Amino acid sequence: MISVDSSPQPTVLVIDDEAGPRDALKVILRPFFTIRATDNAKSALDVLNSEPIDLVTLDQRLPDRHGLDLLNDIKHDHPDVEVVIVTGYGSLKSAMEGIRQGAAGYLLKPFNVTELITLTQQTMDKKRRLDFLRRNLRSSPELWEMCEQQARAWDTIKLEYFTLYMNAGKNAVFQEEEMSLVPLLSDILEATDRHLLNHSSRVSFYATLMAARLNLTVTEQKSLAMGAFLHDIGKTSFPAYRFSEDQILPSGEPRVCTEHCERGARLAITLGLPSEVHDIIAYHHERWDGRGYPHGLSGTNIPVLVRIVGIAQAFDHLTADAPGRVCLSAETAIQRISLSSGSHFDPQLLDTFIEVAKQSAASLPMMAVAPAA
Ligand SMILES: [Fe+2]
């Protein structure tokens, strides 16, 4: 049963220790939101723990804590709450760090009223879409079961999601059927865990770097980018999934989890995605030596696009800067995956990847947060 939100006016918690900006935010936002306000981190957490809050505006300098520390706690304990950072020019760099840690956006003091209203409205539009997806991903097993209701359940999700998307004033024109699904699939990844979305975006970026070296056709490049972005989409079927809880083996491979490949591949068929995208999702844990899963394919029996994604995802698992992860430098990660050349990975493709990674070294650390597809 797919449920659509009919909640009352959303609630904003304004956190600012200075009375001037705090009162200005309250006055400007009051026509659109129910307002709560506080001047310190401790009472902000008390409010968040005791009543439903949709959106937080967060000043970076608070008397009892730095705003970024508070942001981390909010995102950890209340991942569904959206945060907009309010900052001065002097602390713009740390506002950017806030975006990396999951803030939806930032606002410069003294704030422009139109910008403030636009940013908070856009953030709420997105939250409505993510909340809709969270509710339904967690409570609709038919989305993932092999049954004839699966296609019908996804048709309903698509219809409701695109209604929310269009109501938010998005007039996207999609040329191709599968491209129209990208915002939905991207939001599904984010609704599950934003670190999973970031991982997916980076793997797609690394795979695309490889594509430029391998004389792939335009169609293959597009399938590679999309397949890499969706390789772990099956993980969104697990209600309590957290990216930080994936156990990573020394080679960069996550612990065996056959189900996410099968469920993701089934979804690719149901949504009518290209066969190359399906193959990447289904086989990205196969190994060059045939000891991977779920089918034990080996060597060139594993399609080349799949082999590329296998390397890219292992590299990202080793270098991902996410909670609970030991994050290796690109150089150390390359040394580590080189040990699996010829066992986990296609040796020739791995050599190309290492070459590409070394040449792009300057941009790799910047990819901690990659743009959504
Ligand atoms: Fe995976």
Boltz pocket constraint, residues with backbone or C-beta under 6 A from the ligand:
constraints:
  - pocket:
      binder: B
      contacts: [[A, 231], [A, 232], [A, 254], [A, 260], [A, 284], [A, 285]]
      max_distance: 6.0
